[in-house]
Structures are given as C-alpha cells and as structure tokens.
Amino acid sequence: MTSPANPETPTVRGAHLVGSINLPDAESVLRTVSDRLGDRLRRMPDGEVGERFYWIQFQTKRFDTMQGLTRIPVEPFYIRGIFDGRPFAIDEGVAADDLVFPDLGYADAALESYATFARLRENGVIAPGIRFQVSLPTPAAITGAFVVAADRAAFEPAYERALFAELRRIVDGIPHEDLAIQWDTAVEFALLESVNIRSTQAIVPWFDDVLGGVVERAARQAAAVPADVEVGYHLCYGDVEEAHFVQPTDAGNLADVITGVLAASPRAITWFHLPVPIERDDEAFFTPLAGVEIPETTELYLGLVHHEDGVDGASRRIAAAASAVTRFGVATECGFGRGPSERTPGLLDLHAAVAQAW
C-alpha cells in the first residue's frame, strides 16, 4: 500500500465483521448477515453465540474444573452477574507444564457452527466463495486477564499449547478452502499502553521488550495456521461494556504491530482490522499508517463504523483516513454481541451503506 502525499478519494471495498453479534444462535446470525451484508463480505463469523457472548470470560468456568489452578481467596466479584472475576493462581508445588486443560470450547463451537454454515450455503442462503470465520483469543489475553502476575510467564505457554490443540481440531475438521482464522489481539495493547492506563486497571507486562514480545507471539500464531487457511488479526483496544481500556493517542502502536507482524510472519497475512474511536475524524490519528507497507494481498479494515453517528460519521472518518491509506474496508471497532439485540440489524445495514460491494 503506497502512502499518498495528499488526501485522495479512497477505495472503500468491503466490510468485515469482527466476531460477536447479538442474535440468538449461529443460524440466525448467518441468515441475517447473509441477507443484509453478504455481498460485501469475504468471510462470515457465527456471532460467538452462547457461552462465548462475553468474549473470553467463559474460559474461567473451564479453569474452575481443573486440578492445579485455584482462584485467589479474595471477595468474589461478578461480571454481568455471571462470571466470577477472581483471578487464578497455580497451586504450590504444581508445575505449569503439568496442568491438564479440558476442552476449551472453541473447536466444539466452530465445528458445530460450520455444519450450519455448510448447510445454509448448500441451500443457497450463503453465497459461494464466502469463508467461515473462526475468531480465537491470543494466549496472552487469557493469561493477562485471568492469572495472577507471578504465574503469567509460566502459565502462558501451557495455555498456548492447549489453544493450539483446539486450532488443530478446527483445521482438521473444516475444509481449508472454507476457513479463515482470526486472532483477537486486545490484551497486547493493554500491555503496550500500560503506562497510560490507571494503575488499578493496568496489566503489568510479564515479558521484556513488549512490542517485540507481542510481535513474536503473533508470528507463532500465524505459523500455527496452515498456509491454505486465511489468517487475520483483530487489533483491539478493549470493549468492556463498550468502552476501551484507554483511548489511543493515534494509530502508532497499531501501525507498529502491523509492521512487525508483516516482517516476522512466516506466511502471508490475509487481513488486519484496527479500531478508530468515534471522536477521531482527524488526519493526525491515521498519520502513522502512512508509513506501513501493506502488501496488495493483505486486506486492511478500519473500525470506523459507529451506530451513534451513522453514515455521516463514517464518511468523515473515511475522508480523514484517506490522508494516509487509500485502500481499505470498513468495520465496527469491535464485535457487537454485547450491545442490545435490537441494534444489530441497523448496524449490519450501516456496514452495507458505507462499504462498496466486492
């Protein structure tokens, strides 16, 4: 992707759905998305329905069944009245490498939803050529969110092995020409921005050279996906109750991660998605992206669609983005599975109104 000297009319081609969508089940998601937005998508998620509705929180219920992990003895607090927010510690005398993880739930959900996807495509509901998108958290997300600081360095590689085993089940069970894997990369930006986050909310990095460590992990994640399966990254500044953990000053950290992953990955990256806060319709936010050389074969999606200001707001942010990049698709900043369900059809229609068809 070349960097224009002056703003140009951008090529806004296609839309991307990050993952979570507030509809009752996978079939409802796939039918609704296909009807309202299908000609503007290259891949389609199942909406992260059921236990996955609040991103990674359901993993804590898996950990509660394990030997060797115990929640620390503090007063319980609950997220949405469902998920116990107390962190886990590795029991004294237990090695992280000896932890035995149960099924994490990602492969089971992907295989079940893919069967629905394939049936709907066979019946003409989903257009040929659209891939089934599976979104997975990074191991750092689980580690940083749920494990006490002293145990994170030991826990992360153990969980990575378990998650990569789930990935192998997915790629073994879904035809590669139908599959796209997205790595949801959010806690990494909390680590990169830790000095800018209030100390009570900051996650202290457990590895030196934070940017280098984030890129190294992302390259391992890319390498774990077979070359004939699409792979992409959702770069995220958090979405707890529809709020970032900190507002990015500009796209600088996002640009650094994209540049690093493109250089370190042993395989082609199919897409990157990054957030654009609703207030940022200024060129300064996008300036760091002007120095990123994105291959023609790699798609870029800007999360500049916001339900609060519709087509007009998205158009302002598109115009500002054109000062740095001229070829991109559009998306929301994050998934919208935790917003009110009545908002979902309008958001899909808003994507369609902003994005050109492929």
Summary of the structure (lengths in Angstrom):
residues: 358
radius of gyration: 19.7
end to end distance: 18.4
largest distance: 61.5
contacts: 1195
relative contact order: 0.17
helix: 42%
strand: 16%
